[in-house]
Amino acid sequence: MITGYRWAFGINDVIDTLIVKGPVVLGINWHEDMYETQPDGLVTVGGRLVGGHAILAHGFWPGHPQHGDVIVWTNSWGPSYGRNGTGYIRVADLDRLLQNNGEACVATDARVKTSP
């Protein structure tokens, strides 16, 4: 079903894609503090670098009441991560992660031909 990928080249591309197209796969450095979210689901980037991780961003929440603009993501670790498997990260924090060897892409789907 997936025929290719389109790369996002920075945080603005990620936000635009989330708004217009849909989910974005992120490949980012992972830090110790990111293993657990704050009680409300906020991910903080801190502690030592422990490796990399792929995670699915699927929402943009402009003007979060406590944290400003955030990106919403779901982790592959199941419902014990964040709030039922979901967390969110400040746009500025994700921007720094993307600038530090991060990548973001969108899968493109196969087009189904229909008969006339």
N, C-alpha and C positions, 0 to 999 in steps of 0.2 A: 504493500500500500504506500510505502514511502519511496518516492522516486529521487529525492535529493534534499539538500539542505541549503538554506540561505543564511548567511552570517549577519549578525548585528555588530556594528562597529562602534560600540559605546553605549552609555546609559540612555541617551536620547533615542537611539534606534530600538533599544529594549522597550522603553516606555511606549513609543509609537506602535511597535508591533503588538504589544499587549492590548493596546486600545483598539487597534484596527483588525488584526489578524487572529490573535489567540496566543496560546502558551509558547514560552521560550525555554529551551534547555540551556542551563547555565553550567559551565565548568569553572569552578573557582577554588582558590586556596581555602583551606578549612583550618580554623583556629580553635583552640581548646574551649573557649567560652561559647562557641557556636553549637556545641553538643546539646546544650539545654537552652531553652528560650526563657524569657521572663514570664511570669504568670499570665500576662495578657497576650503572649505569643511573640513578643519582640525578640529578635535575634541581635545580640551584640557581638561585635568583632573584637576579640581580645584574647590574651594569652598567647602561648607559643603556637607557631605554625605546626600542624600535625599531619599535613598532606593535602590532598585535593579531594573534591567531591563534586558529583553531578547532581543537580537538583532542578525541579520544574517550577519555573515562575509562571503564574497564571492570572495575576491581577495587579492592577495599579490602583492605589488608594490615595488620591491627592488630598492633602490637608487632614491627615489623621489627627484626631483631637489632642493627643498627647505627643505624637512623634513626627508630625509634619508629613511630607510625602513618603510613602512606603511602597515596596513591592511585596506582594503576597506570594508565598511559595509553598509547595507540598514536598515533604521529604519522603524518600523511599523506605524509611525505617518503621513505618506503620503509625498507628494512633498514639503511641506513647511519646512521640516527638511533638513538642509544642502543644497546640490545642487540636487534638484529634488528627495529628500528622501534619498540621499546617502551622506556619509561622510567617512572620513578615520582617523585613529588613529596611532600614532607612535608605532612601535613594542615594544619599551621599556615601553611605558605607558600601553599598553594592557598586557604586561608581569606582571607589578606590580598589575594590576587589577585581573588577574588570580591568582596570588600568595596571594591575599587578599580575600579569599573565593569565587573566581570566578570559573566557570566551563565552559567546552566546549565539545560539542558532535556532532556526525554526525549520522543522521538517516540512517538506512539500509533499502533497498527496498525489497519487496517481489519478489521472483524469479518466473517467469511464466513458467510452464511446457509446453513443446510443444510435440505433438504426433510425433512418428517416421515416 
